[in-house]
Amino acid sequence: MRASSMNTTDEKSKQRVPVVAGRRHLGHLALALVCVFALLGILLAAFPDWCFTLPYGFLLNALITGHVPPPYVRFECYEDLDSHSVFREWAHDGDVIVSTMPKGGTTWMLYVTHLIRIKGDEDKFPYHEINTNTLWPSLVYKPGQRWSEIKHLANSTVLSEGIKLKDLWDHDEYPFRIWKAHESPRDEDPLIRNHNTFLLPVRKYPKIKYIAMVRNLPDVLASFYPFPNNHREGFKRLWGSFPPSFKSTQEMFDLIFGYSPFGAPVVEQWLDYARAWWKVKDEPNVLLLHYNDAIVNLPAVVRRIARFVSIDLSDAEVAEISKKGSFANMKKMSQHFNYRLWGAPEFHNGEYTCMEQGTLTRKGNIGDGAASFSLEQVQYSTQSCAHSRIHTHPLTLTHIHTPVAAH
């Protein structure tokens, strides 16, 4: 009996050995995983641009760096200190900055303003591309790129056609240069959230002119809904799957109006943009337009912009510019509005474009939001403007100037 008891005890001990050893192995494995993730975290914190090599890495990059997406828009070019102004390295007296709200007529106004400065004469000044004739200073062409490199490339790049890039955006015979922006004027108003898009020193440099444009929020969202899906896949891979596409309009509304880990809801950027420009609309170097006014009577808006930028146009020139600047004509030449990535010469030789062919020239309709969304969604977006802490929000207006029927 004693021998049998000893044998039983030995067998139990043998059974415990692998259990204890297994627990030790799990503990070692857990420790190893903690070390690996800690090391990965240290490396990503030191080199956050590595995040873009991962699927949906733009989220990780944003959480590490605190930079609110889109990741390819950086604000180094707007630095304006008393000791040194990066802004003044590129923005000169007499320049025109077209700073429209995102999906609020940006491509349209850039092209129309360009037509005005050349008086519609595209025989003398053949139009090349939206991102070569009218540069976007805050656009970064690859992860980790700094403003100094972009500035150098803007002044030194020779395109595959043998054309000097600088001759397209800074031609000697242009009366002024045109820059693209989406940012807002600097303001100390406590009602306006302190996020980093309030960067334009509108009042500080009164000889630089600004054209801003607002649009009804439901129509803005109707234009925004297909926008992520219209980016080329190679461009998305470059930026860690940004921008991700929407599976439904409700998914977009949840993102736009819901909680954001990066601060205020996304919709507030549109609301604050309109509020900020409304406050400076009477400044002599600011022209605030409404998208609907341009749809109803483009010739009248062409004349207003021409007066603002001190260009004298004949009736024939106004008619020619309005014809070329129409949505019907821009759709025919949509290959010129795809955003050529000249600032990344090692990425498809700088020939690659950000957007798929023809996707930036859409419908251009008033009321597109009502046709695209449910009644509840339209009402919800409109109410967000009504609750935005000012008596009349610009995004609730249908016009800023009384429209006159086109002749």
C-alpha positions as CSV (number, residue, x, y, z in Angstrom):
1,M,0.0,0.0,0.0
2,R,2.8,2.4,0.9
3,A,4.5,1.7,-2.5
4,S,1.3,2.3,-4.3
5,S,0.8,5.6,-2.4
6,M,4.4,6.7,-3.3
7,N,3.8,5.9,-6.9
8,T,0.6,7.9,-7.0
9,T,2.4,10.9,-5.4
10,D,5.2,10.7,-8.0
11,E,2.7,10.6,-10.8
12,K,0.9,13.7,-9.5
13,S,4.2,15.5,-9.2
14,K,5.1,14.6,-12.7
15,Q,1.7,16.0,-13.8
16,R,2.4,19.3,-12.0
17,V,5.8,19.9,-13.7
18,P,4.5,20.6,-17.2
19,V,1.7,22.8,-15.7
20,V,4.2,25.0,-13.8
21,A,6.6,25.0,-16.8
22,G,3.8,26.0,-19.1
23,R,2.9,28.9,-16.8
24,R,6.5,30.0,-16.8
25,H,6.5,29.9,-20.6
26,L,3.3,32.0,-20.8
27,G,4.8,34.5,-18.4
28,H,8.0,34.8,-20.5
29,L,5.9,35.1,-23.7
30,A,3.8,37.9,-22.1
31,L,6.9,39.7,-21.0
32,A,8.4,39.3,-24.5
33,L,5.3,40.7,-26.0
34,V,5.3,43.7,-23.6
35,C,8.9,44.4,-24.5
36,V,8.2,44.1,-28.3
37,F,5.2,46.4,-28.1
38,A,7.1,48.9,-25.9
39,L,9.9,48.9,-28.3
40,L,7.5,49.3,-31.2
41,G,5.9,52.2,-29.4
42,I,9.2,53.9,-28.8
43,L,10.2,53.5,-32.4
44,L,6.8,54.8,-33.7
45,A,7.0,57.8,-31.3
46,A,10.5,58.5,-32.6
47,F,9.6,57.8,-36.3
48,P,5.8,58.4,-36.5
49,D,5.8,58.4,-40.3
50,W,6.4,54.6,-40.2
51,C,2.7,54.4,-39.2
52,F,1.8,55.2,-42.8
53,T,3.2,51.9,-43.9
54,L,0.5,50.1,-41.9
55,P,-3.2,49.7,-43.0
56,Y,-5.1,52.5,-41.4
57,G,-1.8,53.8,-40.0
58,F,-3.0,57.4,-40.4
59,L,-5.0,56.9,-37.2
60,L,-2.0,55.7,-35.2
61,N,0.0,58.6,-36.6
62,A,-2.6,61.1,-35.5
63,L,-2.8,59.6,-32.0
64,I,1.0,59.7,-31.7
65,T,1.6,63.1,-33.2
66,G,-1.6,64.9,-32.3
67,H,-1.9,66.1,-35.9
68,V,-5.6,66.1,-36.9
69,P,-6.1,64.4,-40.3
70,P,-5.7,64.8,-43.2
71,P,-2.1,63.8,-42.7
72,Y,-1.0,65.3,-46.0
73,V,-1.9,68.9,-45.0
74,R,0.7,70.5,-42.7
75,F,0.9,74.1,-41.5
76,E,4.6,74.8,-41.4
77,C,4.2,77.2,-44.3
78,Y,1.9,79.4,-42.2
79,E,4.5,80.1,-39.4
80,D,4.6,83.8,-38.9
81,L,6.8,84.9,-36.0
82,D,8.2,88.4,-35.4
83,S,11.7,87.0,-35.8
84,H,11.0,85.0,-38.9
85,S,8.0,84.5,-41.2
86,V,7.8,81.3,-43.3
87,F,4.5,82.7,-44.5
88,R,6.2,85.7,-46.1
89,E,8.7,83.4,-47.9
90,W,5.9,82.6,-50.4
91,A,3.0,85.0,-49.8
92,H,3.9,88.4,-51.2
93,D,2.1,91.7,-51.5
94,G,-0.3,91.5,-54.4
95,D,-0.9,87.7,-54.2
96,V,-4.4,86.3,-54.1
97,I,-5.1,83.4,-51.7
98,V,-8.3,81.5,-52.6
99,S,-9.3,80.0,-49.3
100,T,-12.6,78.3,-49.7
101,M,-14.2,75.9,-47.3
102,P,-13.5,72.2,-48.1
103,K,-16.0,71.0,-50.8
104,G,-17.2,74.5,-51.2
105,G,-16.1,75.4,-54.7
106,T,-12.3,75.3,-54.3
107,T,-11.4,73.9,-57.7
108,W,-14.0,76.1,-59.4
109,M,-12.9,79.4,-57.8
110,L,-9.2,78.6,-58.4
111,Y,-9.8,78.1,-62.1
112,V,-12.2,81.1,-62.5
113,T,-9.7,83.4,-60.7
114,H,-6.9,82.1,-63.0
115,L,-9.0,82.8,-66.0
116,I,-9.6,86.4,-64.7
117,R,-5.9,87.1,-64.3
118,I,-5.2,86.0,-67.9
119,K,-8.5,87.6,-69.2
120,G,-9.6,84.2,-70.5
121,D,-6.7,84.0,-73.0
122,E,-5.7,80.3,-72.9
123,D,-4.0,80.6,-76.3
124,K,-1.4,82.8,-74.8
125,F,-1.4,81.0,-71.4
126,P,-2.4,77.4,-72.0
127,Y,-3.9,75.9,-68.8
128,H,-1.8,73.1,-67.4
129,E,-3.1,71.6,-64.1
130,I,-4.9,72.8,-61.0
131,N,-1.8,72.0,-58.8
132,T,0.7,73.5,-61.1
133,N,-1.0,76.8,-62.1
134,T,-2.3,77.5,-58.6
135,L,-0.1,75.9,-55.9
136,W,-1.3,74.6,-52.5
137,P,1.4,75.6,-50.0
138,S,0.2,73.4,-47.1
139,L,0.0,70.2,-49.2
140,V,2.7,67.7,-48.3
141,Y,3.6,65.2,-51.0
142,K,5.1,62.4,-48.9
143,P,5.4,61.6,-45.2
144,G,8.1,63.5,-43.4
145,Q,8.4,66.2,-46.1
146,R,9.3,69.7,-44.8
147,W,8.4,73.0,-46.3
148,S,12.0,73.8,-47.3
149,E,11.9,70.8,-49.7
150,I,8.5,71.8,-51.1
151,K,9.7,75.4,-51.6
152,H,12.8,74.1,-53.4
153,L,10.9,71.8,-55.7
154,A,8.3,74.5,-56.5
155,N,11.1,76.7,-57.8
156,S,13.3,74.1,-59.5
157,T,11.1,71.3,-60.8
158,V,11.0,70.7,-64.6
159,L,8.0,68.7,-65.6
160,S,8.1,65.8,-68.0
161,E,6.8,68.0,-70.7
162,G,9.9,70.1,-70.4
163,I,8.0,72.9,-68.7
164,K,9.4,74.7,-65.7
165,L,6.9,74.4,-62.9
166,K,7.7,78.0,-61.8
167,D,6.6,79.4,-65.2
168,L,3.1,78.0,-64.6
169,W,2.5,79.4,-61.1
170,D,4.8,82.4,-61.2
171,H,4.7,83.5,-64.8
172,D,6.4,86.9,-65.4
173,E,3.3,88.2,-67.2
174,Y,0.8,87.2,-64.5
175,P,-0.6,90.3,-62.7
176,F,-0.7,88.3,-59.5
177,R,-0.1,84.8,-58.2
178,I,-2.8,82.5,-56.9
179,W,-2.5,80.2,-54.0
180,K,-4.9,77.6,-52.7
181,A,-5.9,77.3,-49.0
182,H,-8.7,76.0,-46.8
183,E,-7.7,77.8,-43.7
184,S,-9.4,80.6,-41.8
185,P,-8.2,84.1,-40.6
186,R,-6.6,84.4,-37.2
187,D,-9.0,85.5,-34.5
188,E,-9.0,85.8,-30.8
189,D,-12.8,85.4,-30.5
190,P,-13.4,83.0,-27.6
191,L,-16.5,81.6,-29.4
192,I,-14.1,80.2,-32.1
193,R,-12.4,77.0,-31.0
194,N,-8.6,77.2,-30.8
195,H,-7.8,74.6,-33.4
196,N,-4.9,74.9,-35.8
197,T,-6.7,76.0,-39.0
198,F,-6.9,79.7,-37.9
199,L,-3.7,80.6,-39.5
200,L,-4.1,83.2,-42.2
201,P,-2.8,86.7,-41.1
202,V,-5.5,88.6,-42.9
203,R,-5.4,91.8,-41.0
204,K,-1.6,91.8,-40.5
205,Y,-0.8,91.9,-44.3
206,P,-3.5,93.9,-45.9
207,K,-1.8,93.9,-49.4
208,I,-2.4,90.2,-49.7
209,K,-6.0,89.5,-50.9
210,Y,-8.2,86.7,-49.9
211,I,-11.2,85.1,-51.7
212,A,-13.4,82.9,-49.4
213,M,-16.5,81.0,-50.3
214,V,-19.2,79.4,-48.2
215,R,-21.8,76.9,-49.2
216,N,-25.0,75.4,-47.6
217,L,-23.9,72.6,-45.3
218,P,-26.2,69.8,-46.7
219,D,-24.8,70.6,-50.2
220,V,-21.2,70.5,-48.8
221,L,-21.8,67.1,-47.3
222,A,-23.3,65.8,-50.6
223,S,-20.1,66.8,-52.3
224,F,-18.0,65.3,-49.4
225,Y,-19.7,61.9,-49.4
226,P,-18.0,60.5,-52.6
227,F,-14.8,62.5,-52.1
228,P,-12.7,59.8,-50.1
229,N,-13.5,57.1,-52.6
230,N,-12.3,59.3,-55.5
231,H,-8.7,59.3,-54.3
232,R,-6.3,57.0,-56.1
233,E,-5.4,53.9,-54.3
234,G,-1.7,54.5,-54.6
235,F,-2.1,57.9,-52.9
236,K,-4.1,56.3,-50.1
237,R,-1.4,53.7,-49.5
238,L,1.1,56.4,-49.3
239,W,-0.8,58.0,-46.4
240,G,-1.8,54.8,-44.4
241,S,-5.2,54.2,-46.0
242,F,-6.3,57.9,-45.8
243,P,-8.9,58.9,-46.6
244,P,-11.1,55.9,-45.8
245,S,-14.3,55.5,-47.9
246,F,-17.8,55.7,-46.4
247,K,-20.0,52.6,-46.6
248,S,-23.2,54.7,-46.2
249,T,-24.4,58.3,-45.8
250,Q,-25.3,57.5,-42.2
251,E,-21.7,56.4,-41.5
252,M,-20.5,59.7,-42.9
253,F,-23.0,61.6,-40.7
254,D,-21.8,59.6,-37.6
255,L,-18.2,60.6,-38.4
256,I,-19.0,64.3,-39.2
257,F,-21.3,65.0,-36.3
258,G,-20.2,62.4,-33.7
259,Y,-17.4,62.2,-31.2
260,S,-13.9,62.7,-32.5
261,P,-10.8,61.5,-30.7
262,F,-8.9,64.4,-32.1
263,G,-11.1,67.2,-30.5
264,A,-14.3,68.9,-31.6
265,P,-16.6,67.1,-34.1
266,V,-15.5,67.4,-37.7
267,V,-18.5,69.5,-38.6
268,E,-17.2,72.3,-36.4
269,Q,-14.4,72.9,-38.8
270,W,-16.9,73.9,-41.5
271,L,-19.0,75.9,-39.0
272,D,-15.9,77.8,-37.6
273,Y,-14.6,78.4,-41.1
274,A,-17.8,80.3,-42.1
275,R,-18.0,82.1,-38.8
276,A,-14.4,83.3,-38.9
277,W,-14.6,84.6,-42.5
278,W,-17.9,86.3,-41.8
279,K,-16.2,88.3,-39.1
280,V,-13.7,89.8,-41.6
281,K,-15.9,90.0,-44.7
282,D,-15.8,93.8,-44.6
283,E,-12.0,94.0,-44.6
284,P,-10.8,95.6,-47.9
285,N,-8.6,92.6,-48.7
286,V,-11.3,90.0,-48.3
287,L,-14.0,89.0,-50.7
288,L,-16.5,86.5,-49.2
289,L,-18.7,84.8,-51.8
290,H,-21.5,82.3,-51.6
291,Y,-21.5,79.2,-53.9
292,N,-25.2,79.7,-54.8
293,D,-24.5,83.2,-56.1
294,A,-21.9,81.8,-58.5
295,I,-24.3,79.1,-59.7
296,V,-27.2,81.5,-60.3
297,N,-25.1,84.2,-62.0
298,L,-21.5,83.4,-62.7
299,P,-20.9,86.5,-64.9
300,A,-21.8,88.7,-62.0
301,V,-19.4,86.9,-59.7
302,V,-16.7,87.1,-62.3
303,R,-17.1,90.8,-62.4
304,R,-17.0,91.0,-58.6
305,I,-13.8,89.0,-58.4
306,A,-12.3,91.1,-61.3
307,R,-13.0,94.3,-59.5
308,F,-11.6,92.9,-56.3
309,V,-8.3,91.9,-57.9
310,S,-8.1,95.1,-60.0
311,I,-8.5,93.5,-63.4
312,D,-10.5,95.4,-66.1
313,L,-12.6,93.1,-68.2
314,S,-14.6,93.8,-71.3
315,D,-18.1,92.3,-71.6
316,A,-16.7,89.9,-74.2
317,E,-14.0,88.8,-71.7
318,V,-16.5,88.3,-68.9
319,A,-18.6,86.2,-71.3
320,E,-15.6,84.1,-72.4
321,I,-14.4,83.5,-68.8
322,S,-18.0,82.6,-67.7
323,K,-18.2,80.1,-70.5
324,K,-14.9,78.5,-69.8
325,G,-15.5,78.5,-66.0
326,S,-18.9,76.8,-66.3
327,F,-19.3,73.3,-64.9
328,A,-20.2,72.0,-68.4
329,N,-16.8,73.1,-69.8
330,M,-14.8,72.1,-66.8
331,K,-16.2,68.5,-67.1
332,K,-14.9,68.4,-70.6
333,M,-11.4,69.3,-69.4
334,S,-11.5,67.3,-66.2
335,Q,-8.0,65.9,-66.8
336,H,-6.7,69.3,-65.7
337,F,-8.2,68.9,-62.2
338,N,-6.7,65.8,-60.7
339,Y,-3.9,67.3,-58.5
340,R,-0.6,66.3,-60.0
341,L,1.9,65.3,-57.3
342,W,5.0,67.0,-58.6
343,G,6.3,67.4,-55.1
344,A,7.1,63.7,-54.8
345,P,9.5,63.1,-57.8
346,E,10.4,59.5,-56.5
347,F,6.7,58.6,-56.4
348,H,5.8,57.6,-60.0
349,N,8.2,60.3,-61.2
350,G,5.9,63.0,-59.8
351,E,3.4,62.2,-62.6
352,Y,0.9,60.5,-60.3
353,T,-2.2,62.4,-59.3
354,C,-4.1,62.5,-56.1
355,M,-7.6,62.2,-57.6
356,E,-9.1,59.7,-60.0
357,Q,-9.8,61.2,-63.4
358,G,-12.7,63.6,-63.5
359,T,-13.9,63.2,-59.9
360,L,-13.4,66.8,-58.8
361,T,-15.9,68.3,-61.3
362,R,-19.2,66.9,-60.1
363,K,-22.7,68.3,-60.4
364,G,-22.4,71.8,-59.0
365,N,-26.1,71.9,-58.2
366,I,-28.0,73.9,-55.6
367,G,-29.9,71.6,-53.3
368,D,-27.8,68.5,-53.9
369,G,-27.9,67.7,-50.2
370,A,-31.7,67.5,-50.3
371,A,-31.5,65.1,-53.2
372,S,-28.8,62.9,-51.6
373,F,-29.8,62.5,-48.0
374,S,-32.9,61.7,-46.0
375,L,-35.1,64.5,-44.7
376,E,-33.9,63.8,-41.2
377,Q,-30.3,64.0,-42.2
378,V,-30.8,67.3,-44.0
379,Q,-32.7,68.8,-41.0
380,Y,-30.0,67.6,-38.6
381,S,-27.2,69.2,-40.6
382,T,-29.2,72.5,-40.9
383,Q,-29.9,72.5,-37.1
384,S,-26.2,72.1,-36.4
385,C,-25.7,75.5,-38.0
386,A,-28.7,77.0,-36.1
387,H,-27.2,75.9,-32.8
388,S,-23.7,77.3,-33.6
389,R,-23.8,80.2,-31.1
390,I,-24.2,83.1,-33.5
391,H,-27.5,84.7,-34.5
392,T,-27.3,84.0,-38.3
393,H,-24.8,81.4,-39.4
394,P,-23.4,81.9,-43.0
395,L,-24.0,78.2,-43.8
396,T,-27.8,78.8,-43.3
397,L,-27.9,81.5,-45.9
398,T,-28.9,80.8,-49.5
399,H,-27.1,83.8,-50.8
400,I,-24.8,86.6,-49.5
401,H,-25.5,89.0,-52.3
402,T,-28.9,89.4,-54.0
403,P,-28.7,87.3,-57.1
404,V,-29.5,88.8,-60.4
405,A,-30.7,86.6,-63.2
406,A,-28.0,85.9,-65.8
407,H,-28.5,87.6,-69.1
